[in-house]
Amino acid sequence: MLNEVATAEQISRVISQATAPAFLLGAVAAFISVLITRMNRIVDRSNVLSALPEDDPARGHLRVIVLPRLKRRARLLNKAIECAVMSGIFTTMLVIMAFAASFLNLRHEYGAAFMFSIALLFFAASLVALLLEVRAAVHDLDFYV
């Protein structure tokens, strides 16, 4: 049984191979922080608009026009956050799988490549959702000018 256990050299190799996923995990965490900050600003703005009196003729149109736009942007950001979190989950599972495979003396390269690709696809989907939200935000600026 002892000869089936991973050697220090094998574990060292897995640690060195885990640096790319670790950097991706750090980037995903920072990216999620940015997305949540944007979402909080939209929620705060929606709360301010929702608190406006309905009978205020000077600002009543803001509730009708701006709130649906903010809801669309919030949905896009929610999708971006979901995809970024999924990317982080797959990246974390990749690192765990690599170490487990190393300890069990199993080959993990193909599974690691597959999971890393899935994590990157989720990260790309999150970036696309952010792009759509930024475009919607810029389009909203045209409304105010």
N, C-alpha and C positions, 0 to 999 in steps of 0.2 A: 504494500500500500504506500510506503514511503517514496518509492521511485515514481509513483503516479502523481505526487504532489509537485507543484510548480517550483522551479528553482528561483533563486534570487535574480538570476539573469533574465529569466522569462518575465518575472514581475517587473523588473526594471524596464524591459522593452515595452510592456503594456503601459507603464507610467509615461514613457516618452511618447508613445502613440496617443495617449489621452490628452496631450497638450492642445491639439487642434480643437477637439470637442470642448475642452475647458475654456478656450478663448471664445468659442461660439456661445457657450453658456453665459459667460460674462457679458458678451455683446447683447444677448437676448435679454438678460436681466436689466441692463441699462436702457434698452429699447422699450421694454415694458414700463419702466419708470416714466419715460417720455410720453408714452401713450396714455398712461393713467393721468398724468398731469394735464394733457390735452382734454381728456374726458372730464376731469374735474372742472375745468374752465367752462366747458359746454353745459355741464349740470348746473353750475352756479349761475350762468347766464339764463338758463331755462327757468330756474327758480325765481330769479328777479322778474322775468317776463310774466311768469305765472302769478306772481304776487300783485301785478298791476290791477287796478280796479277795472272791471269789465265795462263800466259806463264811462270811462275816460276817453273822450273822442280824439284827443291828441295822440294817444298812445295805443288805442284799441287795435289799430291795424298791425301793430308789432306782434301781438299775440297770434293773429290770424296768419301772418306772412312768415314771421321769423321762427316761431316755434316748430313748424313742420320741417324747416331747413335744419334747425338744430337737432331734431330727432333723427333726421337722415344721417347727419354727421356723427351722432352718437352711435347709431347702428353700425356705421362703417368702422368707427374706432373700436366698438365692441368686437367686431369680427377680427380686426387687427390684433387686439389683445388675446382673443381666443387662439388665433393661429400662432402668435408668439409664445404663448404658454405651451401649446402643443409641441412647438419646436424645442422648448426647454425640457419638456418631459421626455421626448425622444432622445435628446442629447444626453440627459441624465441616465436614461435606460441604456444607452450605448456604452457609457463609461462603466456602469455596473456590470453589463454583460461582458465587457472586455476583461474586467478583473475576475469575474466568476469563471469565465472560460479559461483564463490563465491559471487560476487555482486548480481547476479540474483537468488541466492539461489538454484542453480542446482547442481546435482552430476556430478563430472568431473573425477572421478578416472579411469574409463575404457578408456575414451578418452585420458587422460593423459598418462596412461600406453601404449596405442597404439602409441601415438605420440613420446613418449620417446623411444620406441622400434625402430621406423622408424629413429629417429635421430641417435641412436646407430648403426643401419645398415649402414646408410650413412657414419658415422665416421669409421666403420670397412672397408667399401669399399675404403675409402680414405687411410687408413693405408695399405691396400693390394696394391693399386696403388703405394704408396710410396715404399713399399717393392720391387715391380717389377722395379721401377726406380733405386733404390739402387743397385739391382742385375745387371741392365744394366750398371750402372756406374762402378761397380767392374769389369764387363766383359770388359769394355773399357780400364780399367787399364792393363789388360792382353795384350791388343793390343799394348800398348806403351812400355811394358817391353821387 
